[in-house]
Amino acid sequence: MQPSTLDVQQFGKYPPLARQIAVENIALLRELPLAFAPLLLRELIGYDWKFPAERREIDSQFKYLASLTPQQRVAELQPFAQLSLSSNLENLDWINDPAGFSERLSAHLWTSHQMDGFRTASLRYVDKVHAATPKPVLPFYRLGIVIVGGGVAEATSPLFRKLRPQGVYFSNVDAANGRAVLLDLVRQRAARYPIPFGHWYIDGAKNQAEPGITAVCYSGLDQVRIALVDKMREVMQPGNGGPEYLRSLLARMRPEDFGLPGNGEAGVLNRFQVSVLTEGSGTQLFSTTFVQWTAREALRRAQPLTLLARFTPRQHEQSMRDLLAGVKEAPQLDPQGSLVDANMGAYYTWINQQRLAGAEQSRFLVWFENHKEVLAIAPGLQHGSVDNRATTLPAVLAKMTDQS
């Protein structure tokens, strides 16, 4: 089947909002080449369960394509149209299973040595969409906060070395009730700027939802993680499918598979959480990996105005083979190793925040929990400087927020 034969009735299985967009743009969809249309539908079919920022990105693609003249659209999509596709791809139900089509397309492009051309065309297309899309205007600067080192008596090596060139390292901070102070700041921002999925609190142990704050925690997903690891262990047994089958299986898992609501606002968050556990390597097993990946995906997908991520001690590393084989070891935590993970995780979180709109005005803070070390990044703060004077955590926050 070719996109030129698309009919509105064929989108009957799509969720309401996605179906509405497809119907409204049916004429446009009919003009797209087969190597491109299913990839756009792969994003569209999950529209109802995506974050507002993700929906805007999908909308921007349709707006960009619709803004082109027919001749411009043909020229823009010519690199996709000239790809040689097999008849097997044409016969797939790429309307209702665009993800499955995407997997098979990728394999075909690799085996037919067309992947380089496809990748070049895709990057060019994305760049043009971004260039044609106005950048969002933020109501306030972005703020990222990372808490590291819970349970560690003393760091065995200097902290924040990769972040120090970007801001001020405070070595003598009175951070009494530090978690409460930082969480209260998140609450204040959520109350002042009530944006759906605009303020996040991610914890490697426990947290709880609060008004205006999206809360995700490792312990809160214990049952999902256990069920998922059991499924992974089952599939990886000889004769049960192997890695490729497991990857496809995980990609299709939904909240309902774990007894969680899959629709409404709760469904949006549940689908996000399931994707973190099914797409991330080690997120099912290590709290530090879970926090780092969740923060990365939240920034990439939800693009929040505020993000607080707290790393907590993970279990000692155990080989993936033993974990998947069900080899039991007495649970032991590794605070020092977790601090190493979290220290690097803080750096990656800052990098991911800097990729978003408004990066030049964003703020970022890392605190060594229950200790006096803080790293602050903000406009106006001197890069690569050290402040050894006695101060307090609220005073450091004031220095960050007072900058223009």
N, C-alpha and C positions, 0 to 999 in steps of 0.2 A: 504494500500500500504506500502511496506517495502522499505527501501533505496536500497536494492540489485537490485531492478527493475528500478532504475532511468535511464532516458534517456535524452540526451542533449536537445531534443526538448521541454522537460517539463520546461525549463528555459527561454522560449521565451518571457515571460512577464517581465523578470528582466531587469533593466537598463544595458546599454552596459558594463561597467566595471565589474559589479557583474556577469553578464552572462558569460563574458569571463573567470573569475576565476572559476566559477562553471563548465564550459565546460572543462577547463584545468585540473580540479581536479575531474572529474566525477568518475574515478576508485576509488579514495580515498573515495568519498562520498558514494559509493555503499557499502563500508565495515563498515560504521558507524551504530551503533544501533539506533533504532527508537527513543529512549528517548534522544538521543544526536544530531542526524543529524539536526532536525528542529531548535534546539537552535543555532547551528552554522549558519544555513541559515538565522535565524532572524537577525544576525549581517551582514551577507553578502548581503542580499537583499537591504540594505540601503547604501552599500559601496560607491556608486557614490556621495552621499550627506553627507558623513562623513568628518571630519577634517583629515589632513594628519597623525596626531598622532594616530587617531582611525584606519585608514587604515593600518598603520604599525602593530597595535595589531592584526587585523584580519589576515594579511599576516603571522604574527608570529605563529598563530595557525595552519594554513595550513602547514607551514614549519616544525613545530614541529611534527605534525601527519605524514607527509610524511617522516620524518627522522627516524621513527620507523620501525623496521622490522614487517612483518605481525603478527608474534607471539607476539612481544612487544605491537603492537597496540591492539590486542585482549585482552591482559592482562590489558593494561591501561584503556580500555573502558568497561571491564567486569562489574564493579559496575553499569554502565548504562544499559548494556545488560540484567542484571539479574532482573531489575525492571519489575514488572508485570503491563502491560498496558491493557486497555480495548479495545475491538474491535471498539468502537466509535472513539477512538483516531486514530486508524489505518486507518479509513475511511475518516478522515479529509483531506482537501487539504493543507497539511502542507508545500508543496513546495511553493505555492503562498501566503499562509497566515501563515507563521511560528509564527507570534506574536499571532494569534488566537490559534494555537496549544499550544503555551507556556502557555497561560492563562488556558486552559482546562487541560493541564498536571499538572500544579500547583494544581488545585482543586482536581484532581484525586489523586495526591500524598498525599495531606493532608487527604482526606477521607479514603485512604487505608493505612494510617500510614507508608508511605514510604518516607516522606519528609526528615527526618533526614539522612537517607542513601544517598539520592540524594544530599543533601547539602554537606555532607562530601566528596562525590565523586567529586563534582564540585569544591570545594575549593582545593582539592588535585590536580586536573587537572590544575587549574589556576596557582597554585604554580609551577608545573612542567614546564608549558609553560614559565612563567617568568624566571625560573632558566635557561632554555635553550636559552633564547633570550638575545643577547648582549644589555646592556644598551646604550641608545643614547648618543652620544658625543655632548655636547653643545658648540656652538661657543663662548659663553660668559656666565657669571653667570645670574641666574634668578633674576628678581627684581619685588617685589610686593609693590605697593603704595596704601594706603587707606586714603581717606580724610573723616573726620567725623565732625559733629556738625555745619553745615551751618545754620545760623539763630539763633544760641544760644548765648545769651549775656554772660552767665557764667555757667560753669558746676556745678551742685549741689553735685557731688560726685567725688572722684579722678578717673581720666581716666587711661586706659591702665594697670590696675592692673594685669590682667592675662598675659600681654605681658612684663611687666617690668622685670621679672626674666630672660628674654631672651636677653635683650639688654640694651641700655642706654636711660634714660628718660631725655630729655632736657627741662628745664622749662622756659628758657628765650631766645627764638629764634625769631629774627626779620624775619618774613615770608612775607614781603611785596611782593605783586604779586605772592603769593605762588602757586596758581593754574597754572599760566602761567609758572612758573619755573619748576614745576613738569611735566606739559604737554610737555614742550620743551625737557625735558630729555627723555620722551617717544619718541618724534619725532627723536631725535638724535640716539637713539638705533634702531628705525625702519629703519632709513636711513643707518646705519652702518651694520645692520644684516637683510637684506630684506627676511624675512621668511613668507610664506603664513600663515595667522592667527597666527603669532608669537608675535604680539604686540596688546594689547587690551586696550580700554578706555570705561569703563562702568559708566554711570551716572544716578543718580536717578531723574534728571530733563532733561536737554537737552545737547546734544553734536552733533558733526557732523563728518562724515567720512573724513579722511585725508590720504594722500599717505602712504601705508604701515601699517596703524593702523585700526584695526577692531573696529568700534564704535557701541555700543548698548546703548540705553537710554530709560527710562521709558516713557517719553512724546512722543517719536517717535513711540510708539506702542499703542497710545491712542485708535485708531479706532479698532485695533485688540482686545485690552482688553475689550472695550465696547461690541463688537460683541460676545466675548467669555462669558462675564458675562450674557449677554442676553440669550445665549444658555443654560448656566448653570441654570439660573432662570427658563427657560421653562421646562427643563428636570426634575427639582426638584419639579414641581407642581404635586399634586396628580394624579396618573394614567398615568404619562408621562415617567415612567421608573425607577426613583429613583437612589440612589448612585452607585450601581453596573453598571447599564446601562450607567450612566454618565462617570464613570471611563473608560469603554471600548470606549465610544464615543470620549472622549478627547484623548485617546491614538492613535486614528486613524485620527485625524485632521491634515491637511497639509496646507502649505502656500496658496495653491490655494483656499482653503476654505475661505480665507480672502482677496482674490484678490491680493496676492503677488506672485512674480515669484518663482517657485519651482525647477528650474534647473540652472545649471551653478554655478559659485562662489556665486552669489547672492542667489541662492537657498540653498546652504549649510548654509549660515548665517540665512536665513529666517526660515529654518527648525529648526535650533538651537533655534531661538527666540520663535517660536511657541511651541517647546518642553518645554522651560522655563515656558511659560504661562499655558501650559496644564498639566504639571507634578508637578509643584511647588504649594504648599499650601499657598495661600495668595499672590502669585506673581502678580495676576491679580488686586489686590486691594491696596497693600501697597508698596510704592516705596522702603522702606528699605528692605523688604523681597525680592523684585525683584532684587535689587543690590546684596544682599548676595547670593541668589540662582544662579544668573547669573555668579558671580565670581566663585562660587563653581563648576558649570558645565563647565565653560571655562577652569578652571585649570584641572579638571578631564578629559575633552574630548579633548580640543585643546592643553593643556600643553604648554601655551605660555612662551616665554622668558621674556616678560614684561607685567605686568598687573597693570592698574591704575583704581581703583574703588572709586567713589565719592558718599557718602550717602547724601541725602538731606531730608528735613522734609517731613514726610508722614502725611496723614490725621489722625485725632483722630480715635481710634479703635471703630468700630461699630460691633455689633454681626453679625456673619455669617448668622444667620437666617434672620435678617433684611436686610442685603445686598442682599441676594439671593431672598428675597421677594420683593425687589424693594422699600423698605422704604427709602424715601429721607430725608437727613439731610443737613443743610447748611454746605458746605465744611469748615472745620476748620483744620488747621495744628497743629501738636504737636511737636515742635522742641525738647523739653526736652526728651519726650518719644522716639523720633527718635534718639537722641544721645545715649540713653541707648541701643537701637537696634544696632546702628552702632558700638558702642564700642565693643559689643559682636561679631558683624559681622566681625570686623577687626581681632579679635582673631581667628575666624573660618577660615578666609581667609588665615592667616598665617599657620594654621595647614594643610590646603589643599595644600598649596604651598610646605610644608615640605614633603609631600607624593611623590613628583616628583623626578625624577633623578636630581642629582646635588644639593640636599638639603643642603649639608654641605658647599657649597660655595654661597648659595643664600643670597640675601639681602631683607630687608623688612623695610618699613617706614610707620608710621601713623602720620597724622597731624590733629590737632584740628583747623579746618578752621577759618581763620581770628583771630587766637589767637597764643600764644607763645609756646604752648606745642607740642612737637614732641617726638616720640619714634622710635629709630633706632636700627635695628638688623643687624649685619654683622660679618663675621669672624674677629677676632682681637679686636672687641669692647667688653668691660668688661660687663659681664652679671650682671644684677641686680644693675647697678650703676646709679647715679643721677649726672647730670651736671647742676648747676645753673648759670654758667657764661653766660654773654651776647655773643650771636653768631648769625649767620644768617642761613637761610635754605640752601643756596648753600654751606656754610661751613660744615653743617651737612652731606650733600650729598657727599662732598669731603672726609670726614672722613670715610664714608661707602665704597666709591669706592677705596680709597687708601689702604684698607686692603687687605691682600693676600688671 
